Amino acid sequence: MEAGGGAPEPEGHKPDNVQKSNQNHHHRHFFGQATRVAMFLGVVLVMLVVLYRSAYPFEVFPRWSSSSFFNFSSSSTDKGERSKLNGVLKKAAMGDKTVILTTLNEAWAAPNSVFDVFLESFKIGNGTERLLNHLVVVALDQKAYNRCLGLHPHCYFLRTSGKNFSAVAVFMSAEYLDMMWRRILFLQSVLELGYNFVFTDTDIMWFRDPFPRFYPDADFQIACDYFFGDPSHMMNNPNGGFNYVKSNNHTIKFYEFWYSSRLTYPQLHDQDVLNRIKMDPILGEIGVTIKFLDTQYFGGFCQPSHDFNKVCTMHANCCVGLHKKIHDLKAMLEDWRKFLALPDNVKASQPTSWTVPDKCSLKNDDIP
């Protein structure tokens, strides 16, 4: 036995300091692997989120605020313009903060053009003249704005940087698409300011107060080119030229999604895009209630209202060409005047028919 020595160590046994060193090495190796796995999973998760957001950039989640997308700042409308718009809307609004809106450019604002006929319909309609007090005309260029100021008390100049919307916009041209999408963005801004609105194209004649015919339980209701009987059926063909929209989180998010969908369908205008997205499951998540207006009350050249005792509005839809529109709009006003001149018993008992469409068609052979 060696001096100072103890019993010999069993074979295979290692000193404690060596065991601890190996244990520490194994622990470091394990935690290093775990860290690398966690980092890898984190990167994968981030990539999946990015990919999902690329595929569904406007998916709706409860944490969204009403101004998440395309608010005044991001739509090139500064705080001064926001305040100016709010001032015009406030003066025109009904007691429940509802306004009537139409858009106008130089071509449609010219004397004896569409704007004059539009205003005339309110003046000779049944109970519609008072609604002019709540109409805001949104001018898209300086000349349209000047003409509005000479004829109407509530005018707003919607400036769009780098765009000129004064000329006749040929249907489905780049200018036409820009104008239609600018309109959707503007209407979203109105909702964000807390105003309900009835939007009406200027080539729509107002013959009766439409408010009694609106559905009380819908967030968004829209006229149709073709209506098939059920106001809740998504197979109805909507027309973006006339709609009644209540301001709430559902409609604001709906307009956000509608506007964003122009990127998914870049060759389509707002109405056709609405036709594509109206059955999208996202609308269920948004919670917006959509209904379609009966052409019996809200007719047009595509599908006219056949009862003069019920018609509220008539639209020069299914018609391409400004000259054609003006001709048939004036003829429609004349039809209405003749109806008003009839004795009450004749109005109620004898059917009356439109003389239009006459010049109007979807052909563009005489577009100015």
Buried (B, 14 or more C-beta within 10 A) or exposed (E): EEEEEEEEEEEEEEEEEEEEEEEEEEEEEEEEEEEEEEEEEEEEEEEEEEEEEEEEEBEBEEEBEBBBBBBBEEBEBEEEBBEBBBEBBEEBBBEEBBBBBBBBBBBBBBEEBBBBBBBBBBEBBBEBBEBBEBBBBBBBBEBBBBBBEEEBBBBBBBEBEEEEBBEBBBBBEEBBBBBBBBBBBBBBBBBBBEBBBBBBBBBBBBBBBBEEBBBEEBBBBBBBBBBEEEBEEEEBBBBBBBBBBBBBBBBBBBBBBBBBBBEEBEEBBBBBBBBEBBEEEBBEBBBBBBBBBBBBBBBBBBBBBBEBEBBBBBBBBBBBBBEBBBBBBBBBBEBBEEBEEBEEEEBEEEEBEBEBBEBBBEEEEEEE
